[in-house]
Amino acid sequence: MDELLCPRPCPAVAAIRRDFNALRDHLAVGHRCVDAWLALADLVTVPERRLDCLGRASALAADDLELEIAYLEQRLIVDPGDTEASGALRAARARRVLMGHKPRIFKQMDASLTLGTILVQMGAITGQELEWLLEEQAAVRRRGNQVMFGDVAVARGKVTPETLARALILQAQQRINNEAAPRALGEYLVAEGLPLERLEQALTEQIYLRRVGRHETLGEILLRRRWITRDQLERALAKQRRDMMSLFR
């Protein structure tokens, strides 16, 4: 029952967190208590029982990233060959790394995964490589050069232009599915009727061009290929400018 869902921190558990029987009784009367399950996880010594406690706590606090990571780490202690848990753990750790790297103005508007997290989930890079690439990006920016994460990943040979373009398309699809505010010009153009396949091809070409020092905008590429009209581009750019300005009102 919803009324038995305990707050966090739970005041009842604070007084009994080292008392196994009291914690068990607290749960037995119907309390849905994350803190009680976490306290039990600290008290039990059998790995499978600790996994059960962490799993129950995580199910009650689905938005708690640290708890999700602890649960997945315990799954791998119990079964080191659990490939599903291994992949989910890499993705969760990547989300933790990226929590402070999302652009400020979109943080409240966009619940979709970041590009780096998507690349980890695709298996294109590891969580460790993600952290290294973020450090590389930060180092370049400290030297006064504004560089995108994807360009760093391609320049360091960690992903191909095709892989990066696919990840960008997956990110755009997630934002569309989440009904998040459009962010990139390509998303506005999709709203104007551009097929996602053609957007992916144009993004791949743009990334290849940047690698050889040619900076052609996405709109220019799409116009040159005659995949959009000038009117479509102007409408998309106007909507993008309007939405950007509304963020500062």
Secondary structure as the mmCIF struct_conf table of DSSP 4:
data_model
#
loop_
_struct_conf.conf_type_id
_struct_conf.id
_struct_conf.beg_label_comp_id
_struct_conf.beg_label_asym_id
_struct_conf.beg_label_seq_id
_struct_conf.end_label_comp_id
_struct_conf.end_label_asym_id
_struct_conf.end_label_seq_id
HELX_RH_3T_P HELX_RH_3T_P1 ASP A 2 LEU A 4
STRN STRN1 LEU A 5 LEU A 5
HELX_LH_PP_P HELX_LH_PP_P1 CYS A 6 PRO A 7
BEND BEND1 ARG A 8 PRO A 9
HELX_RH_AL_P HELX_RH_AL_P1 PRO A 11 ILE A 16
TURN_TY1_P TURN_TY1_P1 ARG A 17 ARG A 18
HELX_RH_AL_P HELX_RH_AL_P2 PHE A 20 ALA A 28
TURN_TY1_P TURN_TY1_P2 VAL A 29 GLY A 30
STRN STRN2 ARG A 32 ARG A 32
HELX_RH_AL_P HELX_RH_AL_P3 VAL A 34 LEU A 43
BEND BEND2 VAL A 46 VAL A 46
HELX_RH_AL_P HELX_RH_AL_P4 PRO A 47 LEU A 60
TURN_TY1_P TURN_TY1_P3 ALA A 62 ASP A 63
HELX_RH_AL_P HELX_RH_AL_P5 LEU A 65 VAL A 78
TURN_TY1_P TURN_TY1_P4 PRO A 80 GLY A 81
HELX_RH_AL_P HELX_RH_AL_P6 THR A 83 LEU A 98
TURN_TY1_P TURN_TY1_P5 MET A 99 HIS A 101
BEND BEND3 LYS A 102 LYS A 102
HELX_RH_3T_P HELX_RH_3T_P2 ARG A 104 PHE A 106
TURN_TY1_P TURN_TY1_P6 LYS A 107 MET A 109
BEND BEND4 SER A 112 SER A 112
HELX_LH_PP_P HELX_LH_PP_P2 LEU A 113 THR A 114
HELX_RH_AL_P HELX_RH_AL_P7 LEU A 115 MET A 122
TURN_TY1_P TURN_TY1_P7 GLY A 123 GLY A 123
BEND BEND5 ALA A 124 ILE A 125
HELX_RH_AL_P HELX_RH_AL_P8 GLY A 127 ARG A 142
TURN_TY1_P TURN_TY1_P8 ARG A 143 GLY A 144
HELX_RH_AL_P HELX_RH_AL_P9 PHE A 149 ALA A 155
TURN_TY1_P TURN_TY1_P9 ARG A 156 GLY A 157
BEND BEND6 LYS A 158 VAL A 159
HELX_RH_AL_P HELX_RH_AL_P10 PRO A 161 ASN A 177
TURN_TY1_P TURN_TY1_P10 ASN A 178 GLU A 179
HELX_LH_PP_P HELX_LH_PP_P3 ALA A 180 PRO A 182
BEND BEND7 ALA A 184 ALA A 184
HELX_RH_AL_P HELX_RH_AL_P11 LEU A 185 ALA A 191
TURN_TY1_P TURN_TY1_P11 GLU A 192 GLY A 193
HELX_RH_AL_P HELX_RH_AL_P12 LEU A 196 ARG A 211
TURN_TY1_P TURN_TY1_P12 VAL A 212 GLY A 213
HELX_RH_AL_P HELX_RH_AL_P13 LEU A 218 ARG A 224
TURN_TY1_P TURN_TY1_P13 ARG A 225 ARG A 226
BEND BEND8 TRP A 227 ILE A 228
HELX_RH_AL_P HELX_RH_AL_P14 ARG A 230 SER A 246
TURN_TY1_P TURN_TY1_P14 LEU A 247 PHE A 248
#
